[in-house]
């Protein structure tokens, strides 16, 4: 594990006996007590994740808004400060460079939160696309830590344990504030679990102090990346490298709501997506449900119902913890993508019947 990186909370994870594993170049906790137990803690109470491996990039300067709109599929024009947008950066052919969050701090000041595995690639892409814009691009990834506090009790934990009042913070908004001891933080009502929750960005020492306070309170269960994946999957949220990739467009992934084809000035990849939409999608991301308890995994073949033809592949699959079903997301031939269509999945050497369903297997519980 040469050159493996560690977050500021690495010693805390080791002290708690976390099962650690390399992920996106970092040694990260996969689980503490167990994936199912941590998953259920988030669904029913409150869990806290170390997501300090994520990347943060500050975009500022006179052309910041125009530049971000140029590289981003969503439309940030004229939005109020404190608003957060989800969307994608695309290659000219419509394939996905990365999916990301854009935090609007001001007209000429944006914080972009990107996936840990793509930090170097994304920043190279941002500089390449900035040649005609008067902007400053600053990689803050090594300067900031991040926690995700998720679950139906997250708001009360934020207020009662950390002293952060956030009842008035709407979904996908943020504020820059301070802890009672004066430590500066940015807190957003966002997450990746399908539950209400918050993400806190701050300097590493502050993140450690917040983690320690949460652990001492007993009101937030430490959670690893294992249940982060099961939680996001059950509510149909994509993971870059599975449901999105350099050769998968947002339209194929069912994320067209975050693609503003008609926004002024367009964006990189806009023409390719417009053509793809006009021609009709050849493949689509769908949900699958198996009657059997066999578990479909990433890369397993999806077949026609009679097993005679390969029509796609599983992108993510689990035995759903909250729904107790063998379920998957899969990118398949669009001709078979209608809900209710019978298909099959090859799991090792056996073929199992499956049915096309919606990608959201569990109802989201976000605060609106």
ABEGO torsion letter per residue (X at the ends): XBGBBBBAAAAAAAAAGBBBBBBGGBBBBABBAEAAAAAAAAAABBBBBBAAABBBBBBBEAAAAAAAAAABABBABGBBBGBBBBBBBBBAAGBBABBBBBBBABAABBBBBBBAAAAAAAAAAAAAAAAABBBBBBBAAAABBBBBBBEAAAAAAAAAAAGBBAAABBBGBBBBBBBAAGBBBBBBBBEAAGBBEBBBBBBAAAAAAAAAAAAAAGABBBBBAAAAAAAAAAAGBBBBGAABBAABBAAAAGAAAABBAABBGEBBGAAAAAAAAAAEBABBBBBBBBABABBBBBGBBBBBAAGABBAEBBABBBBBAAAGBBBBBBBBBAAAABBGBBBBBBBEABBBBBBBBBABABBBABBX
